[in-house]
Amino acid sequence: MVESTRNIMLKVDDDLCQACKKCFANEACKGKAFRRFEQDENPFLDMSRCWGCLDCIPVCPFKAVVRHLYKK
């Protein structure tokens, strides 16, 4: 099965996320899909802004950005 941005969902695992002041995943995100309401809380991903490049996954030192595939 070929992956596309339509069958990928990215999430921030709240158990792994350390709410870093400088979020490396956010820095790597071309679409700026990571959002926070307060600086000290975990970010969440706005998938409507995600470009599907997956550059955010390998840069998080805590492996908190996880990918889920949805089968059609």
N, CA, C and O atoms as a GROMACS GRO file, in nm:
protein
  288
    1MET      N    1   0.084  -0.118   0.000
    1MET     CA    2   0.000   0.000   0.000
    1MET      C    3   0.088   0.124   0.000
    1MET      O    4   0.180   0.135   0.081
    2VAL      N    5   0.061   0.215  -0.088
    2VAL     CA    6   0.137   0.338  -0.099
    2VAL      C    7   0.080   0.440   0.000
    2VAL      O    8  -0.041   0.461   0.007
    3GLU      N    9   0.170   0.502   0.076
    3GLU     CA   10   0.126   0.603   0.172
    3GLU      C   11   0.097   0.734   0.100
    3GLU      O   12   0.166   0.769   0.004
    4SER      N   13  -0.002   0.802   0.145
    4SER     CA   14  -0.029   0.937   0.096
    4SER      C   15  -0.069   1.020   0.216
    4SER      O   16  -0.096   0.967   0.324
    5THR      N   17  -0.075   1.150   0.198
    5THR     CA   18  -0.113   1.236   0.310
    5THR      C   19  -0.258   1.213   0.350
    5THR      O   20  -0.298   1.255   0.458
    6ARG      N   21  -0.336   1.149   0.266
    6ARG     CA   22  -0.476   1.124   0.298
    6ARG      C   23  -0.497   1.010   0.395
    6ARG      O   24  -0.599   1.004   0.464
    7ASN      N   25  -0.400   0.918   0.403
    7ASN     CA   26  -0.419   0.806   0.494
    7ASN      C   27  -0.318   0.806   0.609
    7ASN      O   28  -0.295   0.703   0.672
    8ILE      N   29  -0.258   0.922   0.635
    8ILE     CA   30  -0.165   0.937   0.746
    8ILE      C   31  -0.224   1.033   0.849
    8ILE      O   32  -0.278   1.138   0.814
    9MET      N   33  -0.212   0.995   0.974
    9MET     CA   34  -0.252   1.083   1.084
    9MET      C   35  -0.133   1.091   1.179
    9MET      O   36  -0.082   0.988   1.223
   10LEU      N   37  -0.090   1.210   1.209
   10LEU     CA   38   0.017   1.231   1.305
   10LEU      C   39  -0.041   1.281   1.436
   10LEU      O   40  -0.137   1.359   1.437
   11LYS      N   41   0.017   1.237   1.545
   11LYS     CA   42  -0.027   1.281   1.676
   11LYS      C   43   0.095   1.300   1.766
   11LYS      O   44   0.201   1.242   1.743
   12VAL      N   45   0.077   1.382   1.867
   12VAL     CA   46   0.177   1.397   1.972
   12VAL      C   47   0.135   1.307   2.087
   12VAL      O   48   0.026   1.323   2.143
   13ASP      N   49   0.221   1.214   2.122
   13ASP     CA   50   0.195   1.124   2.234
   13ASP      C   51   0.220   1.202   2.363
   13ASP      O   52   0.334   1.234   2.395
   14ASP      N   53   0.115   1.230   2.437
   14ASP     CA   54   0.126   1.310   2.559
   14ASP      C   55   0.212   1.244   2.666
   14ASP      O   56   0.270   1.313   2.750
   15ASP      N   57   0.221   1.112   2.664
   15ASP     CA   58   0.303   1.042   2.763
   15ASP      C   59   0.452   1.056   2.734
   15ASP      O   60   0.534   1.048   2.826
   16LEU      N   61   0.488   1.077   2.607
   16LEU     CA   62   0.628   1.091   2.568
   16LEU      C   63   0.674   1.236   2.556
   16LEU      O   64   0.792   1.265   2.576
   17CYS      N   65   0.584   1.324   2.525
   17CYS     CA   66   0.618   1.465   2.503
   17CYS      C   67   0.664   1.531   2.632
   17CYS      O   68   0.603   1.511   2.738
   18GLN      N   69   0.771   1.608   2.623
   18GLN     CA   70   0.827   1.679   2.738
   18GLN      C   71   0.798   1.829   2.734
   18GLN      O   72   0.852   1.905   2.815
   19ALA      N   73   0.713   1.874   2.640
   19ALA     CA   74   0.676   2.015   2.625
   19ALA      C   75   0.798   2.105   2.623
   19ALA      O   76   0.807   2.202   2.698
   20CYS      N   77   0.893   2.072   2.537
   20CYS     CA   78   1.017   2.149   2.526
   20CYS      C   79   0.987   2.295   2.490
   20CYS      O   80   0.895   2.323   2.414
   21LYS      N   81   1.066   2.386   2.545
   21LYS     CA   82   1.047   2.527   2.510
   21LYS      C   83   1.068   2.548   2.360
   21LYS      O   84   0.991   2.618   2.295
   22LYS      N   85   1.173   2.486   2.306
   22LYS     CA   86   1.198   2.490   2.163
   22LYS      C   87   1.164   2.352   2.108
   22LYS      O   88   1.243   2.258   2.120
   23CYS      N   89   1.048   2.340   2.049
   23CYS     CA   90   1.002   2.212   1.994
   23CYS      C   91   1.068   2.189   1.859
   23CYS      O   92   1.041   2.260   1.762
   24PHE      N   93   1.155   2.088   1.852
   24PHE     CA   94   1.226   2.060   1.728
   24PHE      C   95   1.131   2.012   1.618
   24PHE      O   96   1.153   2.040   1.500
   25ALA      N   97   1.027   1.941   1.657
   25ALA     CA   98   0.928   1.895   1.559
   25ALA      C   99   0.858   2.016   1.494
   25ALA      O  100   0.837   2.018   1.373
   26ASN      N  101   0.824   2.114   1.574
   26ASN     CA  102   0.762   2.236   1.523
   26ASN      C  103   0.857   2.311   1.432
   26ASN      O  104   0.816   2.364   1.328
   27GLU      N  105   0.984   2.316   1.470
   27GLU     CA  106   1.084   2.384   1.386
   27GLU      C  107   1.097   2.317   1.249
   27GLU      O  108   1.117   2.384   1.148
   28ALA      N  109   1.086   2.184   1.246
   28ALA     CA  110   1.100   2.109   1.121
   28ALA      C  111   0.974   2.112   1.036
   28ALA      O  112   0.980   2.081   0.916
   29CYS      N  113   0.862   2.147   1.095
   29CYS     CA  114   0.733   2.141   1.026
   29CYS      C  115   0.718   2.253   0.924
   29CYS      O  116   0.719   2.371   0.960
   30LYS      N  117   0.706   2.215   0.798
   30LYS     CA  118   0.693   2.314   0.690
   30LYS      C  119   0.557   2.385   0.692
   30LYS      O  120   0.546   2.501   0.653
   31GLY      N  121   0.455   2.315   0.738
   31GLY     CA  122   0.321   2.372   0.741
   31GLY      C  123   0.285   2.439   0.872
   31GLY      O  124   0.175   2.494   0.887
   32LYS      N  125   0.378   2.435   0.968
   32LYS     CA  126   0.355   2.492   1.102
   32LYS      C  127   0.226   2.436   1.163
   32LYS      O  128   0.140   2.509   1.212
   33ALA      N  129   0.216   2.302   1.158
   33ALA     CA  130   0.096   2.233   1.203
   33ALA      C  131   0.092   2.210   1.354
   33ALA      O  132  -0.012   2.172   1.408
   34PHE      N  133   0.203   2.232   1.422
   34PHE     CA  134   0.206   2.213   1.567
   34PHE      C  135   0.150   2.338   1.634
   34PHE      O  136   0.191   2.450   1.603
   35ARG      N  137   0.058   2.318   1.726
   35ARG     CA  138  -0.008   2.429   1.795
   35ARG      C  139  -0.003   2.409   1.945
   35ARG      O  140  -0.006   2.296   1.994
   36ARG      N  141   0.006   2.520   2.016
   36ARG     CA  142   0.001   2.520   2.163
   36ARG      C  143  -0.081   2.640   2.207
   36ARG      O  144  -0.076   2.746   2.145
   37PHE      N  145  -0.156   2.622   2.312
   37PHE     CA  146  -0.227   2.735   2.370
   37PHE      C  147  -0.142   2.803   2.478
   37PHE      O  148  -0.145   2.925   2.492
   38GLU      N  149  -0.067   2.722   2.552
   38GLU     CA  150   0.022   2.772   2.657
   38GLU      C  151   0.161   2.713   2.634
   38GLU      O  152   0.173   2.600   2.588
   39GLN      N  153   0.264   2.789   2.666
   39GLN     CA  154   0.403   2.746   2.644
   39GLN      C  155   0.438   2.617   2.717
   39GLN      O  156   0.518   2.538   2.666
   40ASP      N  157   0.382   2.595   2.835
   40ASP     CA  158   0.419   2.480   2.916
   40ASP      C  159   0.334   2.356   2.891
   40ASP      O  160   0.350   2.255   2.961
   41GLU      N  161   0.245   2.360   2.793
   41GLU     CA  162   0.164   2.241   2.764
   41GLU      C  163   0.210   2.174   2.636
   41GLU      O  164   0.277   2.235   2.553
   42ASN      N  165   0.174   2.048   2.622
   42ASN     CA  166   0.212   1.972   2.503
   42ASN      C  167   0.145   2.030   2.379
   42ASN      O  168   0.029   2.072   2.385
   43PRO      N  169   0.217   2.032   2.268
   43PRO     CA  170   0.154   2.077   2.144
   43PRO      C  171   0.060   1.970   2.089
   43PRO      O  172   0.066   1.854   2.130
   44PHE      N  173  -0.025   2.010   1.999
   44PHE     CA  174  -0.107   1.915   1.925
   44PHE      C  175  -0.088   1.946   1.777
   44PHE      O  176  -0.041   2.054   1.741
   45LEU      N  177  -0.124   1.851   1.694
   45LEU     CA  178  -0.107   1.866   1.551
   45LEU      C  179  -0.238   1.901   1.484
   45LEU      O  180  -0.339   1.833   1.501
   46ASP      N  181  -0.235   2.008   1.408
   46ASP     CA  182  -0.350   2.048   1.326
   46ASP      C  183  -0.328   1.986   1.189
   46ASP      O  184  -0.255   2.041   1.106
   47MET      N  185  -0.391   1.872   1.165
   47MET     CA  186  -0.368   1.798   1.040
   47MET      C  187  -0.414   1.874   0.916
   47MET      O  188  -0.374   1.840   0.805
   48SER      N  189  -0.497   1.975   0.932
   48SER     CA  190  -0.536   2.055   0.815
   48SER      C  191  -0.420   2.141   0.766
   48SER      O  192  -0.424   2.190   0.653
   49ARG      N  193  -0.318   2.159   0.848
   49ARG     CA  194  -0.199   2.237   0.810
   49ARG      C  195  -0.081   2.147   0.772
   49ARG      O  196   0.018   2.195   0.718
   50CYS      N  197  -0.092   2.018   0.801
   50CYS     CA  198   0.017   1.923   0.776
   50CYS      C  199   0.036   1.900   0.627
   50CYS      O  200  -0.061   1.875   0.555
   51TRP      N  201   0.160   1.908   0.582
   51TRP     CA  202   0.192   1.884   0.440
   51TRP      C  203   0.222   1.738   0.412
   51TRP      O  204   0.232   1.697   0.297
   52GLY      N  205   0.238   1.658   0.517
   52GLY     CA  206   0.265   1.516   0.499
   52GLY      C  207   0.411   1.483   0.472
   52GLY      O  208   0.440   1.372   0.427
   53CYS      N  209   0.501   1.575   0.498
   53CYS     CA  210   0.643   1.551   0.469
   53CYS      C  211   0.709   1.458   0.571
   53CYS      O  212   0.810   1.395   0.541
   54LEU      N  213   0.652   1.450   0.691
   54LEU     CA  214   0.699   1.363   0.800
   54LEU      C  215   0.836   1.403   0.854
   54LEU      O  216   0.900   1.324   0.923
   55ASP      N  217   0.882   1.523   0.825
   55ASP     CA  218   1.012   1.570   0.875
   55ASP      C  219   1.011   1.588   1.026
   55ASP      O  220   1.117   1.591   1.089
   56CYS      N  221   0.894   1.600   1.086
   56CYS     CA  222   0.882   1.621   1.230
   56CYS      C  223   0.912   1.495   1.310
   56CYS      O  224   0.954   1.505   1.426
   57ILE      N  225   0.892   1.380   1.253
   57ILE     CA  226   0.903   1.255   1.329
   57ILE      C  227   1.046   1.228   1.377
   57ILE      O  228   1.065   1.203   1.496
   58PRO      N  229   1.147   1.232   1.291
   58PRO     CA  230   1.281   1.195   1.339
   58PRO      C  231   1.351   1.300   1.426
   58PRO      O  232   1.448   1.268   1.494
   59VAL      N  233   1.303   1.423   1.426
   59VAL     CA  234   1.374   1.528   1.501
   59VAL      C  235   1.333   1.538   1.647
   59VAL      O  236   1.404   1.601   1.726
   60CYS      N  237   1.222   1.478   1.686
   60CYS     CA  238   1.180   1.484   1.826
   60CYS      C  239   1.268   1.389   1.907
   60CYS      O  240   1.267   1.268   1.883
   61PRO      N  241   1.345   1.442   2.004
   61PRO     CA  242   1.435   1.356   2.080
   61PRO      C  243   1.363   1.257   2.172
   61PRO      O  244   1.424   1.162   2.220
   62PHE      N  245   1.235   1.279   2.196
   62PHE     CA  246   1.159   1.191   2.284
   62PHE      C  247   1.066   1.097   2.208
   62PHE      O  248   0.989   1.022   2.268
   63LYS      N  249   1.073   1.102   2.074
   63LYS     CA  250   0.990   1.017   1.986
   63LYS      C  251   0.841   1.034   2.016
   63LYS      O  252   0.764   0.938   2.013
   64ALA      N  253   0.803   1.159   2.045
   64ALA     CA  254   0.665   1.188   2.082
   64ALA      C  255   0.572   1.208   1.963
   64ALA      O  256   0.450   1.205   1.979
   65VAL      N  257   0.628   1.229   1.844
   65VAL     CA  258   0.544   1.244   1.725
   65VAL      C  259   0.528   1.106   1.664
   65VAL      O  260   0.625   1.045   1.620
   66VAL      N  261   0.404   1.059   1.662
   66VAL     CA  262   0.378   0.924   1.613
   66VAL      C  263   0.286   0.928   1.492
   66VAL      O  264   0.200   1.015   1.479
   67ARG      N  265   0.306   0.832   1.405
   67ARG     CA  266   0.229   0.823   1.281
   67ARG      C  267   0.134   0.706   1.288
   67ARG      O  268   0.170   0.596   1.332
   68HIS      N  269   0.014   0.730   1.243
   68HIS     CA  270  -0.087   0.624   1.233
   68HIS      C  271  -0.129   0.615   1.086
   68HIS      O  272  -0.156   0.717   1.022
   69LEU      N  273  -0.135   0.495   1.035
   69LEU     CA  274  -0.183   0.472   0.898
   69LEU      C  275  -0.326   0.421   0.903
   69LEU      O  276  -0.360   0.334   0.983
   70TYR      N  277  -0.406   0.475   0.817
   70TYR     CA  278  -0.545   0.431   0.806
   70TYR      C  279  -0.562   0.358   0.675
   70TYR      O  280  -0.528   0.411   0.570
   71LYS      N  281  -0.613   0.238   0.681
   71LYS     CA  282  -0.636   0.161   0.559
   71LYS      C  283  -0.772   0.198   0.502
   71LYS      O  284  -0.868   0.223   0.574
   72LYS      N  285  -0.776   0.200   0.371
   72LYS     CA  286  -0.901   0.233   0.302
   72LYS      C  287  -0.985   0.110   0.285
   72LYS      O  288  -1.095   0.118   0.228
   0.00000   0.00000   0.00000
